Amino acid sequence: MATRTMKSKSTGRKKRARKYSRGAGKSVEREMHAMKRGKLKSGRSGKTVKSRKQAIAIGLSEARKAGAKAPKKKS
């Protein structure tokens, strides 16, 4: 019988750069909280935001305006 050596298991994950900065995450978190309380309004029409995706989009938009690292808006 051959003896086996114990190899350490690696997760196989590569280290990648962050897609969004922590500041952008905080902005999204703040907007989500406002949406859940019913305080988040749409910019143009002024209607109350009820969509989770829309709240995230508003948070990322504000983060971009503040200069936080966030990918460009898809057009």
C-alpha positions as CSV (number, residue, x, y, z in Angstrom):
1,M,0.0,0.0,0.0
2,A,1.2,3.4,-1.0
3,T,1.0,6.1,1.6
4,R,-0.9,9.2,0.7
5,T,0.1,12.7,1.7
6,M,-2.5,15.0,3.1
7,K,-3.1,17.9,0.8
8,S,-4.8,21.0,2.1
9,K,-8.1,21.7,0.4
10,S,-8.3,24.9,-1.4
11,T,-11.7,26.5,-2.2
12,G,-10.6,27.2,-5.8
13,R,-11.8,30.8,-5.5
14,K,-9.8,33.6,-7.1
15,K,-9.2,36.8,-5.4
16,R,-11.1,39.5,-7.3
17,A,-11.4,43.2,-6.9
18,R,-14.5,44.5,-5.2
19,K,-17.3,45.4,-7.7
20,Y,-18.8,47.9,-5.3
21,S,-17.1,49.9,-2.5
22,R,-18.3,49.8,1.1
23,G,-19.6,53.3,0.7
24,A,-21.8,52.2,-2.1
25,G,-23.1,49.3,0.0
26,K,-23.9,51.7,2.8
27,S,-25.8,54.0,0.4
28,V,-27.9,51.1,-0.9
29,E,-28.6,49.9,2.7
30,R,-29.8,53.4,3.7
31,E,-32.1,53.6,0.7
32,M,-33.5,50.1,1.4
33,H,-34.2,51.1,5.0
34,A,-36.1,54.2,3.8
35,M,-38.1,52.1,1.3
36,K,-39.1,49.7,4.1
37,R,-40.3,52.6,6.2
38,G,-42.2,54.1,3.2
39,K,-40.1,57.2,3.1
40,L,-38.3,56.7,-0.2
41,K,-39.7,58.7,-3.1
42,S,-39.0,58.5,-6.8
43,G,-37.1,61.5,-8.2
44,R,-39.3,62.6,-11.0
45,S,-42.8,61.7,-10.2
46,G,-42.4,61.8,-6.4
47,K,-44.3,58.5,-5.9
48,T,-43.4,56.2,-3.1
49,V,-40.9,53.5,-4.2
50,K,-42.2,50.0,-3.6
51,S,-39.8,48.0,-5.7
52,R,-36.7,46.5,-4.2
53,K,-34.8,46.9,-7.5
54,Q,-35.7,50.5,-7.7
55,A,-34.5,51.2,-4.2
56,I,-31.1,49.6,-5.0
57,A,-30.9,51.6,-8.2
58,I,-31.5,54.8,-6.3
59,G,-28.8,53.9,-3.7
60,L,-26.2,53.1,-6.4
61,S,-27.1,56.3,-8.2
62,E,-26.4,58.4,-5.1
63,A,-23.2,56.5,-4.5
64,R,-22.0,57.3,-8.0
65,K,-22.8,61.0,-7.5
66,A,-20.8,60.9,-4.2
67,G,-17.8,59.4,-6.1
68,A,-18.0,55.9,-4.6
69,K,-16.7,52.9,-6.6
70,A,-19.7,51.4,-8.5
71,P,-20.0,50.1,-12.0
72,K,-21.4,52.5,-14.6
73,K,-25.1,52.5,-15.3
74,K,-26.1,50.1,-18.1
75,S,-27.8,51.9,-20.9
